[in-house]
Amino acid sequence: MVIKSEEPLRLDSKFYQTQYAEIEQHENAFLTTLQHFQGRQVALKCSTGCRIQDLIEFVNRWKSGEAYLNLERLEVGKFDEHQDQILEAIGAKRIDSAKKAPTHTVPRVFNRYWNSNTDPIKSRTYVVRETDNRVASILIEDKWLNFGVWDKTEDEFLKMVDS
């Protein structure tokens, strides 16, 4: 599903049940749009800019297990890049620079591109969900946040990094 909207979606919208969505919104409606999303993959572009506090709240809701339990991949762009501020606020952990950074990809739910997998996220920063110890890689660059959920606990993830 691809949506271009100037208004936040209604709470009873069937959109929230779709497995993949691309959304471009002209007003900052990041949290309103994603608050009830139940799908696996989403790309959201805020053409007037996303608020950093909304990105922090999104990650913290995922970390707590409160929301986004099916999420595999999130791409959010355009926001003023304050990478260190965001990573500190969400309690991101870092992989030692002497170790190889893992590369996260998953099969695209909807493939309108030639590549059948999502673009790789190669990052040394990650967060852990409290309820099941699952890991999500986080990459912030070029005013985009890429968030990729691994099908691994933190221990499994760190063993992969060590090998």
TARAMO-V856134 format. One record per residue. N is the residue number from 0. RES is the residue in three letters. PHI is phi in radians with two decimals (none if undefined). PSI is psi in whole degrees, -180 to 180 (NA if undefined). OMEGA is omega as a letter, one per 20 degrees, with the letter a starting at -180 (999 if undefined). Layout:
n=N res=RES phi=PHI psi=PSI omega=OMEGA
n=N res=RES phi=PHI psi=PSI omega=OMEGA
This chain:
n=0 res=MET phi=none psi=130 omega=r
n=1 res=VAL phi=-2.08 psi=125 omega=a
n=2 res=ILE phi=-2.20 psi=134 omega=r
n=3 res=LYS phi=-2.08 psi=119 omega=a
n=4 res=SER phi=-2.48 psi=143 omega=r
n=5 res=GLU phi=-1.67 psi=-9 omega=a
n=6 res=GLU phi=-2.10 psi=150 omega=r
n=7 res=PRO phi=-1.09 psi=151 omega=r
n=8 res=LEU phi=-1.26 psi=150 omega=r
n=9 res=ARG phi=-1.17 psi=150 omega=a
n=10 res=LEU phi=-1.12 psi=-25 omega=r
n=11 res=ASP phi=-1.63 psi=13 omega=a
n=12 res=SER phi=-1.15 psi=140 omega=r
n=13 res=LYS phi=-1.22 psi=-14 omega=r
n=14 res=PHE phi=-0.88 psi=-41 omega=a
n=15 res=TYR phi=-1.10 psi=-15 omega=a
n=16 res=GLN phi=-1.67 psi=-7 omega=a
n=17 res=THR phi=-1.22 psi=152 omega=a
n=18 res=GLN phi=-1.46 psi=-23 omega=a
n=19 res=TYR phi=-2.48 psi=139 omega=r
n=20 res=ALA phi=-2.58 psi=143 omega=r
n=21 res=GLU phi=-2.07 psi=128 omega=a
n=22 res=ILE phi=-2.30 psi=134 omega=r
n=23 res=GLU phi=-2.15 psi=122 omega=r
n=24 res=GLN phi=-2.18 psi=142 omega=a
n=25 res=HIS phi=-1.51 psi=-23 omega=r
n=26 res=GLU phi=-1.84 psi=157 omega=a
n=27 res=ASN phi=-1.30 psi=97 omega=a
n=28 res=ALA phi=-2.24 psi=29 omega=a
n=29 res=PHE phi=-0.95 psi=-59 omega=a
n=30 res=LEU phi=-1.19 psi=-37 omega=r
n=31 res=THR phi=-1.07 psi=-42 omega=a
n=32 res=THR phi=-1.21 psi=-43 omega=a
n=33 res=LEU phi=-1.62 psi=-7 omega=a
n=34 res=GLN phi=-0.93 psi=-36 omega=a
n=35 res=HIS phi=-2.01 psi=12 omega=a
n=36 res=PHE phi=-1.12 psi=131 omega=a
n=37 res=GLN phi=-2.02 psi=1 omega=a
n=38 res=GLY phi=-1.41 psi=-170 omega=a
n=39 res=ARG phi=-1.78 psi=-35 omega=a
n=40 res=GLN phi=-2.44 psi=137 omega=a
n=41 res=VAL phi=-2.61 psi=141 omega=r
n=42 res=ALA phi=-2.15 psi=128 omega=a
n=43 res=LEU phi=-2.26 psi=125 omega=r
n=44 res=LYS phi=-2.02 psi=122 omega=r
n=45 res=CYS phi=-1.73 psi=102 omega=a
n=46 res=SER phi=-1.19 psi=-19 omega=r
n=47 res=THR phi=-1.75 psi=3 omega=r
n=48 res=GLY phi=1.81 psi=138 omega=r
n=49 res=CYS phi=-1.63 psi=148 omega=r
n=50 res=ARG phi=-1.43 psi=137 omega=a
n=51 res=ILE phi=-1.04 psi=-39 omega=r
n=52 res=GLN phi=-1.05 psi=-34 omega=r
n=53 res=ASP phi=-1.18 psi=-39 omega=r
n=54 res=LEU phi=-1.11 psi=-43 omega=r
n=55 res=ILE phi=-1.09 psi=-45 omega=r
n=56 res=GLU phi=-1.11 psi=-41 omega=r
n=57 res=PHE phi=-0.99 psi=-53 omega=a
n=58 res=VAL phi=-1.10 psi=-41 omega=a
n=59 res=ASN phi=-1.15 psi=-34 omega=r
n=60 res=ARG phi=-1.17 psi=-39 omega=r
n=61 res=TRP phi=-1.14 psi=-47 omega=a
n=62 res=LYS phi=-1.03 psi=-37 omega=a
n=63 res=SER phi=-1.34 psi=-14 omega=a
n=64 res=GLY phi=1.43 psi=9 omega=a
n=65 res=GLU phi=-1.26 psi=-28 omega=a
n=66 res=ALA phi=-2.70 psi=168 omega=r
n=67 res=TYR phi=1.12 psi=39 omega=a
n=68 res=LEU phi=-1.19 psi=-25 omega=r
n=69 res=ASN phi=-1.63 psi=-5 omega=a
n=70 res=LEU phi=-1.13 psi=132 omega=r
n=71 res=GLU phi=-1.90 psi=-34 omega=a
n=72 res=ARG phi=-2.68 psi=135 omega=r
n=73 res=LEU phi=-2.38 psi=134 omega=r
n=74 res=GLU phi=-2.16 psi=125 omega=r
n=75 res=VAL phi=-2.24 psi=130 omega=r
n=76 res=GLY phi=-2.56 psi=151 omega=n
n=77 res=LYS phi=2.97 psi=118 omega=r
n=78 res=PHE phi=-2.62 psi=158 omega=r
n=79 res=ASP phi=-1.16 psi=127 omega=a
n=80 res=GLU phi=-1.36 psi=112 omega=r
n=81 res=HIS phi=-2.27 psi=63 omega=a
n=82 res=GLN phi=-0.94 psi=-50 omega=a
n=83 res=ASP phi=-1.10 psi=-39 omega=r
n=84 res=GLN phi=-1.09 psi=-45 omega=a
n=85 res=ILE phi=-1.15 psi=-49 omega=a
n=86 res=LEU phi=-1.08 psi=-39 omega=r
n=87 res=GLU phi=-1.18 psi=-43 omega=a
n=88 res=ALA phi=-1.14 psi=-30 omega=a
n=89 res=ILE phi=-1.64 psi=-1 omega=r
n=90 res=GLY phi=1.21 psi=39 omega=a
n=91 res=ALA phi=-1.14 psi=144 omega=r
n=92 res=LYS phi=-1.75 psi=158 omega=a
n=93 res=ARG phi=-2.15 psi=143 omega=r
n=94 res=ILE phi=-1.56 psi=135 omega=r
n=95 res=ASP phi=-0.92 psi=137 omega=a
n=96 res=SER phi=-1.16 psi=-16 omega=r
n=97 res=ALA phi=-1.35 psi=-14 omega=a
n=98 res=LYS phi=-1.74 psi=158 omega=a
n=99 res=LYS phi=-1.35 psi=129 omega=r
n=100 res=ALA phi=-1.26 psi=133 omega=r
n=101 res=PRO phi=-1.29 psi=158 omega=r
n=102 res=THR phi=-2.01 psi=120 omega=a
n=103 res=HIS phi=-1.69 psi=127 omega=r
n=104 res=THR phi=-2.54 psi=154 omega=r
n=105 res=VAL phi=-2.43 psi=156 omega=r
n=106 res=PRO phi=-1.06 psi=138 omega=r
n=107 res=ARG phi=-1.18 psi=135 omega=r
n=108 res=VAL phi=-1.23 psi=-40 omega=r
n=109 res=PHE phi=-2.18 psi=125 omega=a
n=110 res=ASN phi=-2.05 psi=94 omega=r
n=111 res=ARG phi=-1.75 psi=6 omega=r
n=112 res=TYR phi=-1.91 psi=172 omega=r
n=113 res=TRP phi=-1.35 psi=-29 omega=a
n=114 res=ASN phi=-1.45 psi=128 omega=a
n=115 res=SER phi=-1.40 psi=-12 omega=r
n=116 res=ASN phi=-1.90 psi=159 omega=r
n=117 res=THR phi=-1.14 psi=160 omega=r
n=118 res=ASP phi=-1.08 psi=143 omega=a
n=119 res=PRO phi=-1.20 psi=143 omega=r
n=120 res=ILE phi=-1.91 psi=111 omega=r
n=121 res=LYS phi=-1.97 psi=105 omega=a
n=122 res=SER phi=-2.47 psi=150 omega=r
n=123 res=ARG phi=-1.70 psi=5 omega=a
n=124 res=THR phi=-2.05 psi=144 omega=a
n=125 res=TYR phi=-2.70 psi=164 omega=r
n=126 res=VAL phi=-2.24 psi=163 omega=a
n=127 res=VAL phi=-2.18 psi=133 omega=r
n=128 res=ARG phi=-1.37 psi=130 omega=a
n=129 res=GLU phi=-1.15 psi=-35 omega=a
n=130 res=THR phi=-1.30 psi=-31 omega=a
n=131 res=ASP phi=-2.38 psi=6 omega=r
n=132 res=ASN phi=1.15 psi=21 omega=r
n=133 res=ARG phi=-1.33 psi=153 omega=a
n=134 res=VAL phi=-1.90 psi=145 omega=r
n=135 res=ALA phi=-2.25 psi=128 omega=r
n=136 res=SER phi=-1.37 psi=145 omega=r
n=137 res=ILE phi=-2.25 psi=128 omega=r
n=138 res=LEU phi=-2.25 psi=126 omega=r
n=139 res=ILE phi=-2.08 psi=116 omega=r
n=140 res=GLU phi=-2.78 psi=151 omega=r
n=141 res=ASP phi=0.89 psi=41 omega=r
n=142 res=LYS phi=1.13 psi=22 omega=r
n=143 res=TRP phi=-2.17 psi=141 omega=r
n=144 res=LEU phi=-1.86 psi=126 omega=r
n=145 res=ASN phi=-1.97 psi=129 omega=a
n=146 res=PHE phi=-2.26 psi=115 omega=a
n=147 res=GLY phi=-2.16 psi=120 omega=a
n=148 res=VAL phi=-1.55 psi=125 omega=r
n=149 res=TRP phi=-1.50 psi=152 omega=r
n=150 res=ASP phi=-1.60 psi=50 omega=a
n=151 res=LYS phi=-2.53 psi=148 omega=r
n=152 res=THR phi=-1.35 psi=171 omega=r
n=153 res=GLU phi=-1.08 psi=-41 omega=r
n=154 res=ASP phi=-1.07 psi=-45 omega=r
n=155 res=GLU phi=-1.12 psi=-41 omega=r
n=156 res=PHE phi=-1.08 psi=-47 omega=a
n=157 res=LEU phi=-1.18 psi=-33 omega=r
n=158 res=LYS phi=-1.12 psi=-39 omega=r
n=159 res=MET phi=-1.11 psi=-40 omega=a
n=160 res=VAL phi=-1.18 psi=-37 omega=a
n=161 res=ASP phi=-1.26 psi=-25 omega=a
n=162 res=SER phi=-1.41 psi=NA omega=999
